[in-house]
Amino acid sequence: MAEGDSPTVARRRVRLAIREARDAAGLTQSQVAEAMEWSHSKVIRIENGEVSISPNDLRPLLNHLGIKDRTVIAELVSNARVARTRQRQAWYQAPDFREHLTPATLRLIEYEAEATAIRSYSVYYPPGILQTPAYASALTFAWKHDVPEEKLAILVDARRRRHQLVRGRLGSMQIFLVLDQSVFERQIGGPDVLAEQLKEFQDLAADDLISMRMLSFDSSTPIANNGSFDLLTIGDESSDEVLYRENGTGDELIEDAATTARHRERFEQLWQVATTEVDTIDFIKGRIETLQTKVSERQSAL
């Protein structure tokens, strides 16, 4: 394991090495599972990062895949050992979180703790990691008629922990946001909750902890309907980027280089046509004033 590598980077290196070696050997996941006397699902989960592989399993697997270099084997085994130790200690590995969070979300949280940069394009709501507790709670519990409240409470707790983690890392990581104007208009939780959320954006931007631009409603630039997504840079900017996206039925975390590169290009295009940071903050200030006026009027009417 190279000096300075994080457990997350080490774990990713092991997974990618296994996948690349299997592809180079011309083997399918099913063939590897049969040869190793494992279940097919075990191979899938290892390659997808849903579980970490043990050093005892890794050694014979590398031999089967044709990796013979002792130095390479020793480095990968060392990485696997560190990765498994970190995974057992992480808060999101507790039973309640593992039961209610998807495998993609669990991996996303792991990457958020180590990312050097995050780029988020959001159409409807602020990125989860930057939602205030009040906003996250109001948004999540809006689904209480469809989802058990026990699960909703765990989801809110997980989002709160993610928010705290990322807030604690601001300054050591870069965050770039491209947000549709609807994010600033939609009053999730009411005007007071949205005002608090926007004030947090304003304060973070004022302290140069995030960079944010808005896609305004009056923009003449056509916007592709590819939905919200997050790009997380892990380590080297040119090669270590992962993509997270979700829809109404599920979520996924993608490490395919071609797919992440397309989304990175799309993000940069959106960044260039969006309103400047200065104008975006000015818009936010105006929205806060409008929302605070609504709050005052409502309180006066009581």
NORUR-V383897 format. One record per residue. RES is the residue in one letter. PSI is psi in whole degrees, 0 to 359 (* if undefined). OMEGA is omega in whole degrees, -180 to 180 (* if undefined). Layout:
# NORUR-V383897
{{RES PSI OMEGA} {RES PSI OMEGA}}
This chain:
# NORUR-V383897
{{M 124 -177} {A 148 -180} {E 132 179} {G 349 178} {D 141 175} {S 160 175} {P 325 180} {T 315 178} {V 320 179} {A 316 -180} {R 319 180} {R 322 179} {R 318 180} {V 312 -178} {R 313 -178} {L 323 178} {A 319 178} {I 313 -177} {R 316 -179} {E 321 180} {A 321 178} {R 316 178} {D 318 -179} {A 328 180} {A 353 180} {G 30 -177} {L 146 174} {T 166 176} {Q 323 179} {S 320 179} {Q 319 178} {V 316 180} {A 317 -180} {E 316 -178} {A 324 -178} {M 355 -176} {E 43 176} {W 167 171} {S 154 178} {H 322 -178} {S 329 179} {K 316 179} {V 317 180} {I 314 -177} {R 325 177} {I 312 -178} {E 331 179} {N 351 179} {G 12 179} {E 334 175} {V 157 175} {S 145 180} {I 141 179} {S 152 176} {P 323 -179} {N 328 175} {D 327 -175} {L 318 -176} {R 305 179} {P 330 178} {L 315 179} {L 321 178} {N 316 179} {H 326 -178} {L 0 173} {G 13 176} {I 110 -173} {K 343 -177} {D 120 -175} {R 324 180} {T 316 179} {V 316 180} {I 314 -179} {A 319 -180} {E 317 -180} {L 322 177} {V 319 178} {S 317 178} {N 318 -180} {A 321 -179} {R 315 179} {V 320 -178} {A 317 -179} {R 325 178} {T 315 -180} {R 320 -176} {Q 320 -179} {R 334 -176} {Q 343 -173} {A 142 -178} {W 325 -176} {Y 358 175} {Q 359 176} {A 149 -174} {P 317 -178} {D 318 -179} {F 319 -180} {R 330 -180} {E 323 -171} {H 346 177} {L 142 -180} {T 159 176} {P 322 179} {A 320 179} {T 320 178} {L 319 178} {R 323 177} {L 315 -180} {I 320 179} {E 317 -180} {Y 325 179} {E 327 -178} {A 345 -175} {E 352 -174} {A 143 174} {T 341 176} {A 146 175} {I 130 176} {R 121 -176} {S 132 171} {Y 118 -175} {S 133 -177} {V 323 -171} {Y 319 -173} {Y 160 174} {P 151 175} {P 143 -175} {G 322 -176} {I 343 -179} {L 9 176} {Q 134 175} {T 157 179} {P 319 -179} {A 318 180} {Y 313 -179} {A 319 -180} {S 315 -180} {A 318 -179} {L 314 -176} {T 315 -177} {F 357 172} {A 344 -179} {W 19 -174} {K 341 179} {H 345 -178} {D 339 -174} {V 136 178} {P 141 -177} {E 330 177} {E 316 179} {K 319 180} {L 320 180} {A 322 179} {I 321 178} {L 320 178} {V 318 179} {D 317 179} {A 318 179} {R 323 177} {R 316 180} {R 320 178} {R 319 179} {H 314 180} {Q 318 -179} {L 311 -177} {V 320 177} {R 322 179} {G 341 -178} {R 353 180} {L 134 -174} {G 328 176} {S 355 176} {M 158 179} {Q 140 175} {I 126 178} {F 128 -178} {L 133 166} {V 113 -174} {L 134 174} {D 151 -179} {Q 332 -180} {S 333 177} {V 323 -178} {F 347 -177} {E 326 -173} {R 117 -172} {Q 67 176} {I 125 -180} {G 357 -179} {G 170 -176} {P 327 -179} {D 321 180} {V 316 179} {L 321 179} {A 318 178} {E 319 179} {Q 315 -179} {L 326 178} {K 323 177} {E 317 175} {F 313 -178} {Q 315 -178} {D 318 -179} {L 319 179} {A 321 180} {A 328 179} {D 10 -180} {D 33 179} {L 341 173} {I 157 172} {S 130 -170} {M 137 175} {R 153 -176} {M 138 170} {L 105 -174} {S 157 -180} {F 330 -176} {D 11 177} {S 137 180} {S 358 -179} {T 127 178} {P 137 -178} {I 123 179} {A 142 -178} {N 63 -179} {N 10 172} {G 176 -179} {S 153 176} {F 159 176} {D 139 173} {L 124 -179} {L 125 178} {T 124 180} {I 105 180} {G 235 -174} {D 129 -176} {E 323 -171} {S 337 -173} {S 339 -173} {D 69 179} {E 137 179} {V 155 -176} {L 133 174} {Y 134 176} {R 153 -180} {E 159 175} {N 194 -175} {G 343 -175} {T 351 -179} {G 185 178} {D 166 -179} {E 150 174} {L 124 -171} {I 134 179} {E 0 180} {D 125 -173} {A 320 -178} {A 319 -179} {T 315 179} {T 324 180} {A 320 178} {R 318 180} {H 326 177} {R 318 178} {E 319 179} {R 318 179} {F 315 -178} {E 325 176} {Q 315 179} {L 320 180} {W 320 -177} {Q 327 -177} {V 351 -178} {A 164 176} {T 145 -179} {T 163 179} {E 318 -178} {V 312 -179} {D 327 178} {T 316 179} {I 322 177} {D 319 178} {F 317 180} {I 318 179} {K 317 179} {G 320 179} {R 320 179} {I 316 179} {E 317 180} {T 316 -179} {L 319 179} {Q 326 176} {T 318 178} {K 319 179} {V 316 -180} {S 319 -179} {E 321 180} {R 320 179} {Q 325 178} {S 331 -178} {A 348 -180} {L * *}}
